[in-house]
Structure formats: C-alpha cells, structure tokens
Amino acid sequence: MRFEIDHAAEVLSRTPDVLRRSLSGVGRGWVTGTEGPGTWSPYDVVGHLIHGEKTDWIPRARIILEHGTARTFEPFDREFMLKLKQNHGPKVDVLLDEFAALRATNLDTLRGWKLSPADLAKQGTHPSLGVVTLGQLLATWVVHDLDHITQIARVMAKQYDAEVGPWTEYLSVLRDRRPGGEAG
C-alpha cells in the first residue's frame, strides 16, 4: 500500500482515543506495570508519545521541507519520558489530554501543508539512519503509533502473566518479551 496523508491520518487521529479507552480510569497497576527491568509501562509510553509530538514528527518534517538534507535532525531522546516518572509526573489522564491536544495540532499542521507526491519524496538526514524521505518519516509515525498501542496491550496482558496458568501456551501476547525502546 502506498503512503497517503488521508490514509495515515485515519490511524494517527484515532490513537489518542485508543489510548484513552485503554488507560483512563483503570487502576494504577495497569498504568504503571511493566514487563520487568528495563521495560516501559503504559505511562512511560504515553510520555514518550508526547515527547515525539513535540520534537519528532512535525519538527523533522519541517526540517525536510525547509532544509532538505542540509540540516540533520536533532537526535530524539527515546527515554525523555522517564524523567517525568522520576519527578512524580502528572496523572495519566493529564498526559492523555496533552497527547490528544498535541496530536490534533500536529494533524492540522500536516493537513495544512497539502503535501504532494513530490513533497513526500523530499529528503532529510536522520542522525543515525542517514538520508530518509518525508514519506518514510510520516509512514513511520503511523507504524510507531501502532507499535506502541501493541506494546501497551502486551504490557497490560503481562500483568496477569502468572494468573492464566496453562493458557499461556495459547496466548502469544504473553510469550512475546521485549525491552522498552523502539525505533527513533
């Protein structure tokens, strides 16, 4: 399937609601549970997504549109959100509100650009991946959302890892073990 802004926006616009339905109003254990040392909680993931809305997708797209490959993207701090937790960060509902507002603004910006296929082919420079296109960056934004929605579901499922007994054999979500980080 070829990347299209409207198609991508179908997922990007729904992510805040998916996260709110999964995390708002549930007990603290669901929000702060992890898969073990060095892994992220759903709270951490929401903080990570907020940081991405502020410093990754649209800012990097702007760099591509304004500077092409002449200006390298700023490195993305994938674990910036862990500082929130260390400082007794805000409740998850506050983070969900912030994420929804940032995402809405970023989607308005993206749609307002009215990008052409030629724009999507424009190149930028990632600090570790090298030359990338705007289309690749924006497609990654969509897959990044889906990756973290899957991660949150997996982390939440693992809170009952020991409780399901022999059914673990039938539940692939419990057999998949991953560290906290992901693509940046």
N, C-alpha and C positions, 0 to 999 in steps of 0.2 A: 504494500500500500504506500502511495506517495504521501509525503507530508503536505498537509494543508492547514492553514491557520484555523479555519472554522471547525475542522475535524478535531484538531488538537484542543481547541477551546471547549469542546464538549466534555473532555476529561478534566482539563485544568479548572474549569468553572465549578465542577462538582466536588472536587477534593475537599474544600472546607466543610461542606455538608456531610460528606462521608466521615470525616474525622470527628465532627461534632456529634453525629449519631453514635459513633463508636465510643467516644470518650467523655462526653458531657454527662454529668450526673451519676457516673459509675463510682464505685468505691476507690479509695486511694491506691489500693493494691493493684488494681487493673491499670492504673495510670503510671505507677512508679515501678512496677515489676520489670525484671529484665530476664535475659536468658543466661545470666551468670556474669562473672567478672569480665570487664572489657566490652560489654554489650550495652545497647541503648534501651531505655524504657520508652513507652509511647510519649511520655512527657518530653524526653530528650528529642525524639523525632519531630514533634511539633516545634520545638525551639529551633531545631536545625532547618526546618522548612521556612520559618520566619526569617532566619538569617539569610537563606537563599533568596527569598523575595526581596530583601533589602540590598544584597550585594552580588548576586549571581546572575540570574536570567536576564532581566531587563537591563541592568548596568552593562553586562557583557554584550548584549545585543546592540546597545547604543555605541559601544566601542567599535564593533564591527561596522555599523552603519556610518559612523563619523570618521574612523581612523583606519579601517581595514586591518591589514597585518602590521602596520607601522607601530601600533601600540599593543603590547602584550597585556592580557587580562591580569588583574591583581590576583594573586593566589587566594583560593577560597579556604577559609578555616572551617573544616568539616566538623570540628568539635567545639566551636564557639559556644554552643548552647549549654555545654556542661558547666560553664561559668555561671549561668543562671541558677542552676541547681545548687552549686556550691554557695551561692549567696541567698539561699532560701527564696527562689524565684516565685513569680506570681502563680496563682492557681491556674489549672489547665484551661478553665473557661475563659480567663483573661487572655491567655495565649491563643486560644481558638478564635476569639474575637479579633485579635490583632492580625492573625494569619488571614482571616476572611477579608478584612479591610485591605490589607496589602495586596492580596491576590486580585481583588476586584479592581483596584487601581492599576495593577500591572496588566491585567487583561484589557482594560480600557486603553492603556498606552499601546499595547500590541495591536489591537484592532485599529486604533487611530493612525498607525503607520501605513496601513493599506499596502502591505508588502507584496511585491510582485515576485514571480519566479526568479527574476534576475537578482532581486534583493536577497532572496533565500540562498542564492549561490555565492553571495559575497563572503569573503574570508576574513577570519581573525586569527589571532595567535594565542593559544592556550599555553600557560607556563610549563606544563609537562607533556601535553599531547601534541603540541606544535600547531600546524595550520588546521583549522576547522571551519566549517561553513555556518552561516546563520541558521540555515535549515537544520543542520545537525544539532546545533545548540538548542533550538526550540523543540525538536523531536526528543532530545534528551530530557528536557523539562517535563514532558508528558510521562516518559518512562520512569523518570526519577519519582514523580508522584506515585505512580503505580507500584514501584518498588517499595516505597515507604508505607503505602497502605497495606501491602502484603506483609511487610515487616511488623507493623503494629498488630495485625491479626495473628501472626505467628507468635509474637511475644505474649499476647494475651492468652492464646491457647496453651502456651507453656506454663502458665500459672497453675494449670490442672494436670501437668505432665504426669506426676506420680499418681494422681487420683483416678485416671482412666483404666488403670490396671492393664489387662491383656489386650484391650482395644488399641493400644499404641501401635500394634502391628498394622492396623488399618488406617491410621491417621498420619499421613505423610507430613502434615504440619508440625507434628511432634518429633519427627525423626530428622528434620532439617535444622541443623545448628549453624548459626552464622555469627561472626563478630559484628560489632556496632557499625563500622564505617561502610561507605559505599562510594559510588562514582562522584567525582568533584569536578 
